[in-house]
């Protein structure tokens, strides 16, 4: 029989997993605070939406994961190699493909608005406005990466 308390204790004692989650949530909190100052409004939804913005929560998560993997298992391990390659793929994707997708969404949304304003039989679009804030600038990814590494180092020093 599975003991749920034991499972929860095992999850919470997994330093690598806890560090990765903290990397995500701390980045999301910082992102929500920055946007609250910029927009003069606070969005609770922003705490759970990891798309776009400063810092990159994706980069923070994967760099926290890779850094704590190095501390716990070692830099010569398969797990560390996997975590580093995973981090690189995620960060390149965030600042490359996903960023371009967001840029394309901006243009497509502008075109949909333009065509919707045409007086003679405007086309009907079957989709809502496309999500524009998808990817990250290189600075947002670099900041998220640094944040994740710092979180892992601090937690490693605390848990040592």
C-alpha positions as CSV (number, residue, x, y, z in Angstrom):
1,X,0.0,0.0,0.0
2,X,1.3,3.5,-0.9
3,X,1.8,5.8,2.0
4,X,1.1,9.4,0.7
5,X,3.0,11.0,3.6
6,X,6.1,9.0,2.7
7,X,5.8,10.1,-0.9
8,X,5.4,13.7,0.0
9,X,8.4,13.5,2.4
10,X,10.5,11.9,-0.4
11,X,9.5,14.6,-2.8
12,X,10.3,17.4,-0.4
13,X,13.7,15.9,0.5
14,X,14.7,15.7,-3.2
15,X,17.0,18.7,-3.2
16,X,17.2,18.8,-7.0
17,X,13.4,18.8,-7.5
18,X,12.8,21.4,-4.8
19,X,15.5,23.7,-6.2
20,X,14.0,23.5,-9.7
21,X,10.5,24.3,-8.4
22,X,11.9,27.2,-6.4
23,X,13.7,28.4,-9.5
24,X,10.4,28.6,-11.3
25,X,8.3,30.1,-8.5
26,X,10.9,32.7,-7.5
27,X,11.2,33.8,-11.1
28,X,7.4,34.0,-11.4
29,X,7.1,36.1,-8.3
30,X,9.8,38.5,-9.5
31,X,8.1,38.6,-12.9
32,X,4.8,39.5,-11.3
33,X,6.3,42.2,-9.2
34,X,8.1,43.8,-12.2
35,X,4.9,43.7,-14.2
36,X,3.0,45.2,-11.3
37,X,5.4,48.1,-11.2
38,X,5.3,48.6,-14.9
39,X,1.5,48.2,-15.4
40,X,0.4,49.5,-12.0
41,X,-1.7,46.4,-11.5
42,X,-1.1,43.1,-10.0
43,X,-2.2,39.9,-11.8
44,X,-2.4,36.8,-9.7
45,X,-2.6,34.8,-13.0
46,X,0.9,36.0,-13.8
47,X,2.3,33.9,-11.0
48,X,1.3,30.7,-12.8
49,X,1.8,31.7,-16.4
50,X,5.4,31.2,-17.4
51,X,5.2,32.7,-20.9
52,X,7.5,35.7,-21.6
53,X,8.7,38.5,-19.4
54,X,11.6,39.3,-17.1
55,X,13.2,37.0,-15.9
56,X,12.7,33.8,-17.8
57,X,11.2,31.3,-15.4
58,X,12.1,28.5,-17.9
59,X,15.8,29.5,-17.8
60,X,15.7,29.9,-14.0
61,X,14.1,26.4,-13.6
62,X,16.5,24.5,-15.8
63,X,19.6,26.3,-14.5
64,X,18.6,25.7,-10.9
65,X,18.0,22.1,-11.9
66,X,21.4,21.7,-13.6
67,X,23.3,23.5,-10.8
68,X,21.8,21.6,-8.0
69,X,22.4,18.3,-10.0
70,X,26.1,19.3,-10.1
71,X,26.2,19.8,-6.3
72,X,24.2,16.6,-5.4
73,X,25.4,14.1,-8.0
74,X,28.5,15.7,-9.5
75,X,29.6,17.3,-12.8
76,X,30.9,14.0,-14.1
77,X,27.5,12.3,-13.9
78,X,25.1,11.4,-16.7
79,X,22.4,13.3,-14.8
80,X,24.4,16.5,-14.9
81,X,25.2,16.1,-18.6
82,X,21.5,15.5,-19.3
83,X,20.5,18.6,-17.2
84,X,22.9,20.9,-18.9
85,X,21.9,19.8,-22.4
86,X,18.2,20.1,-21.4
87,X,18.9,23.6,-20.1
88,X,20.6,24.7,-23.3
89,X,17.8,23.4,-25.4
90,X,15.1,25.1,-23.3
91,X,17.0,28.4,-23.2
92,X,17.7,28.4,-27.0
93,X,14.1,27.6,-27.7
94,X,12.9,30.4,-25.3
95,X,15.0,33.1,-27.0
96,X,14.7,31.7,-30.5
97,X,11.7,29.8,-31.8
98,X,9.2,30.9,-29.1
99,X,10.3,34.5,-29.4
100,X,9.8,34.5,-33.1
101,X,6.4,32.9,-32.6
102,X,5.4,35.8,-30.4
103,X,6.7,38.3,-32.9
104,X,4.6,36.6,-35.6
105,X,1.6,36.6,-33.4
106,X,1.9,40.4,-33.1
107,X,1.8,40.8,-36.8
108,X,-1.0,38.3,-37.3
109,X,-3.1,40.1,-34.6
110,X,-2.5,43.4,-36.4
111,X,-3.6,41.9,-39.7
112,X,-6.7,40.4,-38.1
113,X,-7.6,43.9,-36.6
114,X,-7.0,45.6,-40.0
115,X,-9.1,43.1,-41.9
116,X,-11.9,43.2,-39.3
117,X,-12.2,47.0,-39.9
118,X,-12.8,46.6,-43.6
119,X,-16.3,47.9,-44.5
120,X,-17.0,45.6,-47.4
121,X,-17.5,42.1,-46.1
122,X,-14.7,41.8,-43.5
123,X,-13.4,38.2,-43.1
124,X,-14.4,36.3,-40.0
125,X,-11.6,34.7,-38.0
126,X,-12.3,31.5,-36.1
127,X,-9.6,32.3,-33.5
128,X,-9.4,34.7,-30.7
129,X,-6.4,37.1,-30.5
130,X,-3.2,35.1,-30.6
131,X,-0.9,35.1,-27.5
132,X,1.9,37.5,-28.2
133,X,4.0,37.1,-25.0
134,X,5.5,33.7,-25.6
135,X,9.3,33.9,-25.8
136,X,12.1,35.8,-24.2
137,X,14.8,38.3,-25.2
138,X,18.4,37.1,-24.6
139,X,18.6,39.4,-21.6
140,X,15.5,37.8,-20.0
141,X,17.0,34.3,-20.6
142,X,20.4,35.3,-19.2
143,X,18.8,36.9,-16.1
144,X,16.6,33.8,-15.5
145,X,19.7,31.6,-15.9
146,X,21.7,33.7,-13.4
147,X,18.7,33.6,-11.0
148,X,18.4,29.8,-11.2
149,X,22.2,29.4,-10.5
150,X,22.0,31.8,-7.6
151,X,19.0,30.0,-6.1
152,X,20.8,26.6,-6.3
153,X,24.0,28.0,-4.8
154,X,22.2,29.6,-1.9
155,X,20.1,26.4,-1.2
156,X,23.2,24.3,-1.4
157,X,24.9,26.5,1.1
158,X,21.9,26.4,3.4
159,X,21.5,22.6,3.1
160,X,25.2,21.9,3.5
